[in-house]
């Protein structure tokens, strides 16, 4: 905080509740983007609970990308 004050840095954060009124419009638009392939995301999927600790350590060390998911039971 001292650096912010001494250097007159402007800090702006936001609270999710500031944007809650826009959520229905966003969800409708995002659903369309997902359907047409415009919106894409990446997940780092690790299989089996016994691999979760190593995956978590990798998360803290920056070895993952996107959202880290531990899959407890494989897809069928």
MIVEXDO-73756 format. One record per residue (C-alpha): residue in one letter; y, x, z. Coordinates in Angstrom, 3 decimals. Each point is the difference from the previous one (the first is absolute). Layout:
BEGIN
   tiba         c2         c1         c3
      A          Y          X          Z
...
***
This chain:
BEGIN
   tiba         c2         c1         c3
      X      0.000      0.000      0.000
      X      2.351      2.910      0.658
      X     -0.247      1.168     -3.633
      X      0.720     -3.528     -1.185
      X      3.137     -0.165      2.124
      X      1.220      3.517     -0.732
      X     -0.486     -0.292     -3.755
      X      1.197     -3.625     -0.221
      X     -3.239     -1.012     -1.677
      X     -0.432     -3.699     -0.724
      X     -3.377     -1.346      1.048
      X     -1.102     -3.418     -1.185
      X     -3.266     -1.572      0.981
      X     -1.246     -3.499     -0.526
      X     -2.047     -2.528      1.820
      X     -2.636     -2.005     -1.835
      X      1.531     -3.230      1.294
      X      3.119      0.726     -2.077
      X     -2.033     -0.666     -3.138
      X     -2.278     -2.844      1.127
      X      1.916     -2.577     -2.043
      X     -0.810      1.958     -3.169
      X     -3.733      0.202      0.726
      X     -1.177     -3.111     -1.911
      X      1.792      1.116     -3.179
      X     -1.354      3.520      0.377
      X     -3.577     -1.168      0.544
      X      0.155     -2.185     -3.110
      X      1.419      2.839     -2.086
      X     -2.436      2.576      1.442
      X     -2.994     -2.227     -0.764
      X      1.090     -0.045     -3.643
      X      0.489      3.768     -0.040
      X     -3.489      0.528      1.438
      X     -1.519     -2.405     -2.539
      X      1.652      1.694     -2.980
      X     -0.633      3.539      1.275
      X      3.656      0.906      0.569
      X     -0.490      0.484      3.749
      X     -2.697      2.506      0.899
      X     -0.923      1.701      3.232
      X     -2.334      2.714      1.129
      X     -2.432     -0.053      2.859
      X     -1.900      2.883      1.525
      X     -3.374     -1.565      0.888
      X     -2.402      1.706      2.395
      X     -3.493     -1.427      0.452
      X     -1.675     -0.352      3.403
      X      1.460     -0.122      3.466
      X     -1.328      3.456      0.879
      X      2.373      1.469     -2.627
      X      3.059     -1.709      1.533
      X      0.989      2.840      2.385
      X      0.105      2.583     -2.812
      X      1.868     -2.477     -2.211
      X      2.562     -0.587      2.760
      X      0.530      3.732      0.457
      X      0.464      0.306     -3.766
      X      2.545     -2.822      0.158
      X      1.995      1.893      2.630
      X     -0.194      3.186     -2.074
      X      1.194     -1.763     -3.157
      X     -3.261      0.266     -1.957
      X     -0.148     -3.689     -0.912
      X      1.960     -2.053     -2.499
      X      0.995     -3.637      0.261
      X     -1.617     -2.105      2.686
      X     -2.964      1.449      1.882
      X     -2.888     -2.481      0.261
      X     -3.233      0.570      1.893
      X     -2.669     -2.190     -1.581
      X     -2.513     -0.970      2.665
      X     -2.557     -1.498     -2.335
      X     -0.182      0.941     -3.683
      X      0.761     -2.562     -2.682
      X     -3.024     -1.799     -1.375
***
